[in-house]
Amino acid sequence: MGKLFGTDGVRGVANVELTGELAFQLGRAGAYVLTKEKKHAPRILVAMDTRISGDMLESALTAGICSVGAHAILAGVVPTPAVAYLVRHYRLDAGVVISASHNPVEYNGIKFFNAQGYKLSDQLEDEIEEIILSRQGILPAPTGAMIGTKSVAEEALDDYIAFLRHTTTAKFGGIKVALDCANGAAYKAAPLALLDLGAGLCIIHNEPDGTNINEQCGSTHIEDLCAFVKEMQADIGFAFDGDADRCLAVDENGQLMDGDKILAICGKYMKEHGALQKDTVVGTVMSNLGLTLMGREHGITIKQASVGDRYVLEQMLAEGYNLGGEQSGHIIFLDHNTTGDGILTAIQLLTVMKRTGKKASELASVMETLPQVLVNARVDNSKKNRYLEVEEVAAAIRVLEEKFSKDGRVLIRTSGTEPLVRIMIEGKDTALMRREAEALAALMEEKMR
């Protein structure tokens, strides 16, 4: 990746790394790259989460969009997946979300969607970045009547909720649902959508004040929801992240149902009803082995993409699959939306509950989550990607893979930012896995200093 864009747009500490100036430049370059082939004045949707820095960045981004002759349409605070849907629904040329997702309040981010509602390819992000860093002179500078304008999409939230409501024919009367809205972009959309579908609700962390987004709440701090579900005797709970593109669930006993379990439940239900394309679910290399074992038992192929929802989506599109996601709760129901959608995920899981009449814990039992042990080996940064070239290390990995080949799995990954090789072992004997992982880590540290 380049100097500005990371794995999910441009992200950094607001007003220090992600400044108003950079937001202005991203607005100019992004609007130009995404719409330069258009024969009309392009229209770009702009949305944000509840962070206090959102207003500042929205103003700067909008100014950049308008400065190259494009029109900014402001949706206000709506979930990231709402933009992916609304760009298509309104037939706009692009969309931009101002959000740092699950990160703390001091961070913010800017990510783009194209006219089809997909996040940008690495190539398009590189083009935007190159313009900002070295080719700003190619950007147009219209004057007079050719300068862009801004308007407000007053119905954006209502239109997104209407879309969510029509992704199921079920009604959720009789189901008591606990929600943790992370004081983020789901705080209005999630309760309104589920109330419209008849669910009984009890809600925490849905009073954003600009500074409390993700603060000890939401999908990255599931403990509050686990306790709240039991306290309120709810049938199920859902926790979103700051921009509501991910969702984790909690069963009626307060036990976590992560993204792998959600994929298992929905994948099995979709297969049974002839709705799972090619009887395949796309996970990642970090998906729990229990998901693969569940698939074998029920005739479902589990594919493994690289870590990151964009890579899951790439494989889904390339090979014609309609369900995929990550352990973290990014679940993509491609029949409905083009990106991970936390509220949509909750609705689909509730639909399975309602249609089957089963409790959340009973549904979750379809997959046994195997224990995972993760140990980091700290090595010379220049050698971390060449660990297989060290014969003693390569031989030890082969022995380890053979040892866990029948009822486990070994995964070796390098850190993208730190001098670390990550050793992950899955299986049934946690003590054995930890001993083996620590032994391999010690060998790596000895041989790769």
Secondary structure, DSSP 4 states (H G I P E B T S, - for coil): --SSEETTEEEEEBTTTB-HHHHHHHHHHHHHHHHTT-SS--EEEEEE-S-TTHHHHHHHHHHHHHHTT-EEEEEEE--HHHHHHHHHHTT-SEEEEE--TTS-TTEEEEEEE-TTS-BPPHHHHHHHHHHHHH-GGGS----GGGS--EEE-TTHHHHHHHHHHTT-----TT-EEEEE-TTTTHHHHHHHHHHHTT-EEEEES----SS-TTTT-GGG-THHHHHHHHHHT-SEEEEE-TTSS-EEEEETTS-EE-HHHHHHHHHHHHHHTT-SGGGEEEEETTS-HHHHHHHHHHT-EEEEEPSSHHHHHHHHHHHT--EEE-TTS-EEETTT-SS--HHHHHHHHHHHHHHH---HHHHHTTS----EEEEEEE--TTTGGGGGGSHHHHHHHHHHHHHTTTT-EEEEEE-SSSSEEEEEEESS-HHHHHHHHHHHHHHHHHHT-
